[in-house]
Amino acid sequence: MEVPITSSVNTAVVPVPVVHNPRARKLRSAVWQDFTKERRADGSCVAVCNHCKKQLTATSRSGTTHLRNHLAICTTTSTRRAGKRRKLIVRRILHNKTSTDGQSGDGHASGEDHDNDGTHFDQELSRRDLAHMIVQHGYRFSIVDDVGFQKFVKNLQPQFRMVSYETVRADSMTIYESEKLKLQDALLKIPCRLSISVDMWRSNTQMDFLCLTCHYIDHANDEWKVRKKILNFVHVEAPFTDDQIASLILEKLREWGIDRKLAAIVLDNCASGEIVARELLVVLQPRRLLLLNGNLFQVRSCAHILNLTVQESLEQTSDIITRVREMIQNVKFSQERFEKFQDTAKLLQMDQKLLVLDSPNNWPSTYLMFDSACYYHDVLMRLAEQEAHYGAFLTAKEWADVKALTEILDALYHKMEKFPVENPTANLYFNDMCEVHVLLNTWRNSPSPVVAQVADRMLTKFEGYWDLTRPVMAFASILDPRYKMKSVEYFCRLIYAADQFRAKTTIDDIRQSFTNLCSEYEQSGNSFKNPSALFYSATSNSCMSSVYSNGDDFKTFSRITLSDARRGLDQYIQETSSGQSFKSDLDMYLEEPVYRQKEGHLDNFDILGWWKSFAAKYPVLSQMARDILAIPVSIIPLDSDARTLNEYLSTMDPSTVQGLVCAQDWLREDTEVASSDGHADDKAARGDELIVLPK
């Protein structure tokens, strides 16, 4: 804050006389390069800005902060002329200040204190920052050869010696190796299981890559958050077999040291995923490290299940799809006919809407094509009347079938629209998938032959794919305190309304499997120690231990919070109360009423925050929640076009591709933090960003 001189004081100043005083303090701060210290008539001193001549206090106790602040806002003509020099000085001053305040900084200058202009430029640090920027934001290595970029850097820091393409590439690979060690250390320490998703990618040069991604719940900074990290982006020599893919996955998991702590695997974007999963089970099952002996190992994502169900079922309606496609092609690509179409739409006072032509083998685009055709039904019917001789327009029966199919696709399309959620947990879409099951049952009995036929085929496909994933999603729903067993019971009775014996059997099977899983966690002694059960352990004589184990970490008493102590009290009361029969976590959890949210907040429930708060009360279930909720059944699988490397990456050698893809993903968290702090844009794409993988 500036401290200007008030007008009520005599502001006449005289230069400070040059008198040798051995006790006088030397003006060592860099700020005095832009200020002159002068003495007023009353004997006090002021600092006069060399640029705008403004007077500010300069007593021994006033410090120099207000002088620095003034430099930052001084906008006189003389200051602008000397702007280049002033900005460098301000940057050094601010860096020195943060250094002396004990704050870390990434500046390129250093100093002992803010009154000492002992700053210096660090070429090596600047070089590392450049490589970090290129990796983090996906810029081309060749940016260092761009004349405009070189000029920009030269104006910022004339001392910086621009590095070569090869140097920045080597520095980027060094960042990759460094970040890999950090991630490996973090994964070894997390006290929970991890799930894996596998995707096959391809370059423009037809090289195949296997992308291995891990999903887990992190507990850093006393918060539970879903994390997704790319572990490997490795080149696979073609032709390759399913055995080779399974062996490569196992090899990489062992390299990371996480092959003994797997929860589940998603192979949606991997050819012959079922075969690969069986090959992995052959190796992993005998080691008895998988949940329920591997019955939960392979799962499919909800979006993938719906995509397969709809796309494969629409194959039997290919004739009507082709008819609609040809009609729209003949309207859109005939200038005369399209002008008639537009004139008729205006005559009927219809709002303008895109007339969509679909992409083959992409059912959402087929739905949009059907929807736009139904919207312009009256317009297209008038065109058909004007060109009765032209056979491209639909008949009345065909229009009825199109409208009926559109109603089905509309419901499924809007279900798909709910899936894109950042860092989703496994509990999100159990209710939605059960609703789809109910709808398919209803549509199968439709009076419309085409609807009944398509729905029957969809139901058969859906149940085949859903059976593999339903146990995991049912467990995740049980672990949602808003539903517990209620959703499972309600939807099973609704889905099998005509066969209540099957409904009861399905409910009992899910409950028994969940109970068996709880028993596994209890009998294993909770090998991944729950970090929230801090103050009390049934095997300890002390309810307040000054040191407790958290995997390979140790958290001292000084870092334990009061909330930890309160959660420990809940567990202590539970396990030491006399006259009470012992109840398991599961018994207590299911006996208590479901958690009720306030109206209007149903979509904002923080399930991870809830389990973190109740981890001490339900230590076994909370550990299960961390493992089950991180299984990536709620992710959106990428289509084949999205899994194609761009032209820039396609020209690089495989080791560089892996380094860039992985390092950019690992550094993404820094970008997200900057964005949340308001220091980044809204993730708008820049021209030469790699953006090789979506968030």
Buried (B, 14 or more C-beta within 10 A) or exposed (E): EEBEBEEEEEEEBEEEEEEEEEEEEEBEBBBBBBBBBBBBEEEBBBBBBBBEEBBBBBEEEBBBBBBBBBBEEBEEEEBEEBEEEBEBBBBBBBBBBEBBEEEEBEBBBBBEEBBEBEBEBBEEBBBBBBBBBBBBBBBBBEBBEEEEBBEEBEEEEEEBEBBEEEBBBEBBBBBBEEBBEEBBEBBEEBBBBBBBBBBBBBBEEEBBBBBBBBBBBBBEEEEBEBBBBBBBBBBBEEEBEBEBBBBBBBEBBEEBEBBEBBBBBBBBBBEBBEBBBBBBBEEBBEEEBBBBEBEBBBBBBBBBBBBBBBBBBBEEBEEBBEBBBBBBEBBBEEEEBBEBBBEBBEEEEEEEEEBBBBEEEBBBBBBBBBBBBBBBEEBBBBBBEEBEEEEBBBEEEBBEBBBBBBBBBBBBBEBBEEBEEEBBBBBBBBBBBBBBBEBBBEBBEBEBEBBBBBBBBBBBBBBEBBEBBBBBBBBBBBBBBBBBBEBBBBBBBBBBEEEEEEBBEBBEEBBEBBBEBBEBBBEEEBEBBBBBBBBBBEEEEEBBBEEBEBBEEEBEEEEBEEBBBEBBBBBBEBBEEEEEEEEBBBEEBBEEEBBEEEEEEEEEBEBBEBBBBBBBBBBBBBBBBBBBBBBBBBBBBBEEEEBBBBEBBBEBEBEBBBBBBBBBBBBBEEBEEEEEEEEBEEEEEEEBBBBBBEE
